[in-house]
Amino acid sequence: MKLYDMLQRKEVENDVYVIARSFAIRIVNMYKYLREEKGEFIMSKQVFRSGTSIGANVFEGKNAQSRPDFTTKMNIALKEATETGYWLDLLHETRFLNDETFESIMDDCNKIIAVLTKIVKATKN
């Protein structure tokens, strides 16, 4: 069975969505912390937007009209994950995120990037 076909099956599809959804929840909570505790409004909004968009695109890919449409949705999710990594790094370097928090959430972000990279490569072939 090809990866695209497997991803259309509920159990594999849900795994990708669950990972992205859990990450989005972490991003939402971090966003609230950055705004309320740190008074940071600009970068927190950017990481909120890109970090929650990952799961939205993965979820939208569940109902893709075709294999190329599915690949496009997963590629957009991958781009959003990469952008999220940028904002997380910037928040860390400017000391809005401590080392422990940064390493934990960046590890999750890198896992999502790895999964989405595999999906995009497999569905393009």
Backbone torsions as a table, in degrees:
resi	resn	phi	psi	omega
1	MET	NA	132.6	-179.2
2	LYS	-76.4	155.9	-176.8
3	LEU	-58.2	-42.6	-179.9
4	TYR	-57.8	-44.7	179.2
5	ASP	-64.4	-40.8	178.6
6	MET	-63.8	-39.8	-178.9
7	LEU	-67.4	-24.8	176.9
8	GLN	-75.3	-18.1	175.8
9	ARG	-76.9	144.7	-171.3
10	LYS	-57.9	-44.9	-172.4
11	GLU	-66.4	-41.9	179.4
12	VAL	-72.5	-43.8	179.6
13	GLU	-57.3	-44.9	-179.4
14	ASN	-65.3	-34.4	178.4
15	ASP	-59.4	-47.2	178.9
16	VAL	-63.1	-44.7	179.8
17	TYR	-64.3	-42.1	-179.0
18	VAL	-61.7	-43.1	178.4
19	ILE	-61.9	-46.9	-178.6
20	ALA	-67.4	-36.9	179.4
21	ARG	-67.1	-43.6	177.9
22	SER	-61.3	-40.3	177.7
23	PHE	-63.6	-43.2	179.7
24	ALA	-60.9	-38.7	178.4
25	ILE	-63.7	-41.9	176.3
26	ARG	-61.0	-41.1	-179.4
27	ILE	-64.5	-43.3	178.7
28	VAL	-60.3	-45.3	179.5
29	ASN	-65.9	-38.0	176.6
30	MET	-65.6	-41.0	178.3
31	TYR	-58.2	-46.6	179.0
32	LYS	-61.9	-42.7	178.5
33	TYR	-61.2	-47.2	-177.8
34	LEU	-63.2	-38.6	179.7
35	ARG	-73.7	-48.2	-173.6
36	GLU	-78.9	-41.4	-174.7
37	GLU	-93.8	-35.2	-174.9
38	LYS	-104.3	-12.8	-179.0
39	GLY	65.7	29.7	-179.5
40	GLU	-101.1	122.6	-172.9
41	PHE	-115.0	-27.7	-173.0
42	ILE	-83.7	-60.5	-178.6
43	MET	-65.7	-33.9	179.8
44	SER	-63.3	-36.9	178.3
45	LYS	-67.4	-38.9	179.8
46	GLN	-65.6	-46.0	-179.0
47	VAL	-69.3	-31.7	175.4
48	PHE	-62.5	-47.6	-178.0
49	ARG	-63.2	-51.2	-176.4
50	SER	-72.8	-37.5	-177.8
51	GLY	-68.0	-32.8	178.0
52	THR	-86.0	-20.9	179.4
53	SER	-69.5	-26.3	-179.8
54	ILE	-56.5	-55.8	-178.9
55	GLY	-63.8	-36.1	179.2
56	ALA	-62.2	-41.5	179.4
57	ASN	-71.7	-38.3	176.2
58	VAL	-62.1	-44.9	179.8
59	PHE	-63.6	-41.5	178.6
60	GLU	-63.3	-33.2	178.6
61	GLY	-64.2	-20.6	177.8
62	LYS	-58.5	-32.8	-177.7
63	ASN	-110.1	31.8	178.8
64	ALA	-60.2	145.5	-177.6
65	GLN	-80.3	-18.6	-177.7
66	SER	-159.9	171.3	176.4
67	ARG	-60.2	-45.9	177.8
68	PRO	-62.1	-36.2	177.7
69	ASP	-65.2	-42.3	176.8
70	PHE	-60.2	-47.0	179.8
71	THR	-60.1	-41.0	178.4
72	THR	-60.9	-45.4	179.8
73	LYS	-62.6	-42.7	179.8
74	MET	-67.9	-35.2	178.1
75	ASN	-67.4	-39.0	176.0
76	ILE	-63.7	-43.1	177.6
77	ALA	-60.2	-41.0	178.1
78	LEU	-63.0	-43.9	177.6
79	LYS	-61.6	-41.6	178.5
80	GLU	-64.9	-38.1	178.3
81	ALA	-65.3	-40.9	177.7
82	THR	-63.8	-43.2	177.3
83	GLU	-62.9	-40.4	178.7
84	THR	-59.5	-41.4	176.8
85	GLY	-58.0	-39.5	177.4
86	TYR	-60.8	-48.9	-178.3
87	TRP	-65.8	-37.8	177.4
88	LEU	-62.8	-43.5	178.4
89	ASP	-61.8	-43.5	179.8
90	LEU	-64.7	-41.9	176.9
91	LEU	-63.0	-35.5	178.1
92	HIS	-71.1	-47.9	-177.8
93	GLU	-64.4	-26.1	178.2
94	THR	-95.6	10.7	173.1
95	ARG	67.6	23.8	171.9
96	PHE	-82.9	-24.4	175.6
97	LEU	-118.4	131.8	176.8
98	ASN	-76.3	169.3	-175.9
99	ASP	-57.8	-45.9	-176.6
100	GLU	-62.8	-47.0	179.4
101	THR	-63.7	-46.0	-179.6
102	PHE	-59.4	-49.6	-177.0
103	GLU	-61.6	-38.9	-179.4
104	SER	-66.9	-49.8	-176.2
105	ILE	-74.8	-30.9	177.5
106	MET	-70.2	-33.9	175.5
107	ASP	-61.1	-44.8	176.9
108	ASP	-61.8	-42.2	180.0
109	CYS	-62.6	-43.7	179.3
110	ASN	-64.7	-34.4	176.7
111	LYS	-65.0	-42.2	178.2
112	ILE	-63.8	-43.7	178.5
113	ILE	-58.9	-43.1	-179.9
114	ALA	-63.2	-45.0	180.0
115	VAL	-64.3	-46.6	-178.4
116	LEU	-66.9	-35.3	176.9
117	THR	-61.6	-44.0	178.2
118	LYS	-62.3	-43.3	-179.5
119	ILE	-63.3	-46.9	-178.5
120	VAL	-62.6	-45.8	179.7
121	LYS	-62.3	-43.6	-178.0
122	ALA	-67.2	-36.2	-176.9
123	THR	-83.5	-17.6	176.3
124	LYS	-77.2	-26.4	-177.6
125	ASN	-82.6	NA	NA
